[in-house]
Amino acid sequence: MKRIVLIISGLLGLILCQATPKEVRIIRKGTPEFTIVLSKDAKPADKTAAEQLSKYFGLICGNSPAVITDDSPSKSREIILGTTHRDTPRVKAVRDTLGGEGYAILFEGKNIHVTGNGEDFGRGTLYGAFEFLRLLGCEFYASDTETVPHSKDLTIPRIDKIVKPVFEYRDTYWSAVWDKEISTKLHRNGNLAGQLPPKWGGGVFYAGPHFVHTFEALVPPSEYFESHPEYFSEIEGTRTAKHLYSQLCMTNEDVFNIALGKVRQWLAEKPDAKIVSVSQNDSFVIGSYCTCETCKAIIDEEGSPMGPLLRFVNRIADSIKVTRPDVAVDLLAYQYSVTPPKHVKPRDNVIVRFCTGGCNGHTIRECPNNANTKSFIERWGEICDRIYIWDYTTNFAQYLCPFPNFNILKDNINFFKENGVKGVFEQGMYQGGVSGEFGELRAYVLSRLLWDPSLDTDELIDGFMGAYYGAGAKKVREYFDYMHKIIADSGRHFILVQNCADIFADLISDEDLKRLDNLWKEAINAAEGKDKDHVRAANLSWRFYKMMSKRGEWASEENFKAEEDRFYKDCNDLGVTRLNEGVNIPWIS
């Protein structure tokens, strides 16, 4: 059952008593001052917006406002949602500037308009409704944690708010925010969020069975390799279709025709989709691309294995543009294809999804280990109008390893923005369950920054921790700050697949080890209810570090197995299910 944190502030009451004409009273003596209005032909997302406003008004003051349609007589004060017959010329003009997902909160006379332009299932209006609730003091942190003010009298500043997202595509690929409701509240619209029903505003839809690594689906080796090995990578003179070691031959005309036919089939099967992926297979080796004589000639000419790949995708994009000008073709700049080609440029209906890498302890713009990533993104920005980023925000080798990277998230996202990036995919622990290493916090912070990169990261962290860890938040924050500081002070680099013990080797003294143990004990003892479970789950990361480093209670070889079993049992009890990208937590009965 959802836990709601009630905020009762005497200071708020003093402020409200001094309301000026520049403020609008929303609730008076426990009664909402406004009626909610939506079109009689309202979209499902507009109806959800009305339901959510009504629900949270009830939680704030104990009473919910009436909800009427725009064919009803006007009331004295109204909150008007979406496109209605109540729209003024100014509301219509502003809405026309909002794009597919922007929203406006406009004060018109005694009424308040919360509106988007009506595209994309009405997400803009729904986002606006949640932002209006933020103006009232609400915040949405996780599927089981939010804050709601408790007040019988409430005013807000009479200031218009007109917002368009910085990024057209925002996917926080953490299971912590896959719940439909929290996903929408945090304005995620990525491919998994794209499976959201119209009620929750939908998302960015991809045609086909996958949104990435589609070569095997486009030209299946099981169907073609035996009779046509020439369709697949030639590596050192031999054709291969071995899974995770091969790609397609980008200069084979049959491959192009088969892939184009499959792309058209996928678009016919999902006509609402606006993107289709024509992207290389994942691979255990960098050199999985085709080096046949024709492909190699293009690679040499373009100075990159991206050359034949981009030419192939451009041809697909040109072919479908005639009948589907609304669709973009997405390809990866990943592993062998990160280097931009010298001559060929992406068509205007091609999305280049660039995959980051390098050091996760420092920002892309400042770290010498990230120099190639920085340079490649800047160079892609010069030749491509639609770049998406695939970014990595966890340790995929050890999900529970402390991963102190919160200090780089905002700067990296702003670097993407400055280089014309249109979409960002932040990959983390995505297989389900609780993360055990601040995953819920990281997913929240990333989601908020993708919507508004100007937000203060420390304020986001403080707000989340106060709500999520309750009375244990102060001690959790002390630990959190310590782990970030020792990495920052050391200048140490770490990457997305690294042993936990190596990241922190020689950085944590025996004295500090004991001090951090005490911080966690104090945090767990202070927290209550669900807060305690939240703190205990976050503490697993610290315990994992000690286990991997054989320190503290794990220093004794005699006690190691018992402590390990106790650790995994706690993981089981707290819903932490994954050790790493490919391995589950052992089940201890």
PyMOL commands that set and color helices and strands:
alter all, ss='L'
color gray80, all
select helices_A, chain A and resi 10-17+44-61+89-95+120-135+175-177+180-185+193-195+198-200+215-218+221-224+229-231+253-269+293-302+306-321+335-337+368-383+406-418+439-451+457-468+470-490+500-503+510-526+529-549+552-554+557-574
alter helices_A, ss='H'
color red, helices_A
select strands_A, chain A and resi 3-7+23-28+31-32+35-38+67-69+78-81+103-108+111-115+139-142+145-149+154-157+161-163+169-173+206-207+234-235+238-239+275-277+328-333+350-355+387-392+421-427+578-580+583-584
alter strands_A, ss='S'
color yellow, strands_A
deselect
rebuild
show_as cartoon
